[in-house]
């Protein structure tokens, strides 16, 4: 099956960092749903408005790292970052 950018050459793949953020947000959304927590309840718990959480979960808004941490902490997760030497700077 062809990928989206094979069928539509105008579609550009997401940069690696944005793809990782999308994966994290998708995982957090799945976990929220699995636990039966509503967007409203989680948003109230983490000091966010429900529409903002909805936009983040739909991947319409690009949240800051601080916002992603609040979201993750609200579900009992920690965000881990690592520093990796780039390929260009060997």
C-alpha positions, 0 to 999 in steps of 0.5 A, spaced: 500 500 500 502 506 498 504 511 503 500 518 503 506 522 500 507 517 495 500 518 493 500 526 494 507 528 493 505 535 496 504 532 503 511 532 507 513 527 512 513 530 519 520 532 522 522 526 527 521 531 533 514 532 531 513 525 530 515 523 537 511 529 540 505 526 536 506 519 538 507 521 546 500 525 545 497 519 542 499 514 547 497 519 553 490 520 549 490 512 549 491 512 556 486 517 558 481 513 555 483 506 557 482 509 564 475 512 563 478 519 565 474 525 561 477 530 557 474 535 562 476 531 568 483 531 566 483 538 564 481 540 571 486 536 574 492 539 570 489 546 570 487 546 563 481 548 559 477 542 556 477 545 549 485 546 549 486 539 551 481 537 545 486 541 540 492 537 543 489 530 543 487 532 536 494 534 534 491 541 532 495 545 537 502 544 538 503 544 546 509 546 549 514 541 553 511 544 560 504 543 557 506 536 555 509 535 562 502 537 565 498 532 561 503 526 562 503 528 570 496 528 570 496 521 568 502 519 572 507 519 567 514 523 567 517 525 560 524 523 559 529 527 555 536 525 553 541 529 549 544 525 543 550 527 539 548 529 532 551 526 526 554 532 523 558 534 529 562 527 530 
